Amino acid sequence: MIRGRIHSIETFGSVDGPGVRFVIFLQGCAMRCKFCHNADTWKLQSDDLRSADELIDQALRYRPYWGDEGGITVSGGEPLLQIDFVTELFRKAKEKGIHTVIDTAGQPFTSEGEWFEKFRNLMQYTDLLLVDIKEMDPEKHRKLTGVRNENILSMIRYLNEIGKPVWIRQVLVPGWTDATEDLKKEREFLNGLSNVQKVEVLPYHTMGAYKWKLLGIPYALEGVKSPTAQQVRVAENILGAGEHPQTSGEKSA
C-alpha cells in the first residue's frame, strides 16, 4: 500500500479549482521560489503518512458541500514528486465519481522514460490541472526558482496535445515577474494553446514570510511590496486573464 507524505488538509477550499474542494497538500518540492508561501513543504519527509483510502473516506464526509463542480485537489509542495501516490488516490477517487484536480508547477516533468509513462497514466484519472507559470524567460526563471523552465513549458504543451484542461496561474511579483516583455511572451505562448480554460493573475503577498523565519531561512524578497491594483490590471490585460472557452476536446494520452 502506497502512503502519501502529507503536509496538511483543507476541507473547504474555494480557490483550488472549481466549486468547493477537499484540498490535500503534499510534502516535498524541489523548487525554491523566492516568493514561496509554503516553505515548510520543501522537505519530502513527513510524520503524517496516509493511504488513498483514508483520504478518500475523509473527503467523502464533505461531499454534500461540493455541489456539481467540487471534488478533490492535490497541491503541495509539488504533488508530482509523489506521482505513484497521486495516481492511486485519483484512480480510487474516479471510482467514486469524484472530480480530480492537480495544482502543480510542473518541475518534475520529463517526456522520457518510466516517469513519463506514469504521468500519462495519471492523466487518465485527472480532470483538470492548475499550472503555475512562474516566469517565461528560462534564466529569470532559474534566478527566481532555482531551476530553468524548459521542461515545465514542455509539460504544458503536452497537456495541450492531449486536450487536458488547464488553468494557468501567474504570480505577479513587482520587479521579478511583471516585466511587460515577459508577460507578452507568456501571452504569445498561451495563444498557441487550445486547452486553457482560465488565466489568473495572483498578486504576490508576504503572508508566508513568517514560515521562512521559523525555518531559519532568510526571506529572499524582504522589502518587496505587493503589486498595486493597477499593476495587477495591466498584467491581467496583457495575459488575457479570465475564463477562456475551451476549443479542443480531450484526446487519448
Salt bridges, closest charged atoms under 4 A:
ASP40 OD2 - HIS7 NE2 2.91
ASP40 OD1 - LYS211 NZ 3.61
ASP48 OD2 - ARG50 NH2 2.93
ASP53 OD2 - LYS92 NZ 3.15
GLU54 OE1 - ARG3 NH1 3.25
ASP84 OD2 - LYS118 NZ 3.18
GLU88 OE2 - LYS92 NZ 3.69
GLU95 OE2 - ARG91 NH1 3.39
ASP103 OD2 - ARG169 NH1 3.73
GLU114 OE2 - LYS118 NZ 3.79
GLU117 OE2 - ARG120 NH1 3.65
ASP127 OD2 - LYS94 NZ 2.66
ASP132 OD2 - LYS134 NZ 3.40
GLU139 OE2 - ARG142 NH2 2.48
GLU139 OE1 - ARG148 NH1 3.40
GLU150 OE2 - ARG148 NH2 2.58
ASP182 OD2 - LYS140 NZ 2.71
GLU200 OE1 - ARG169 NE 2.84
GLU250 OE2 - LYS164 NZ 2.50
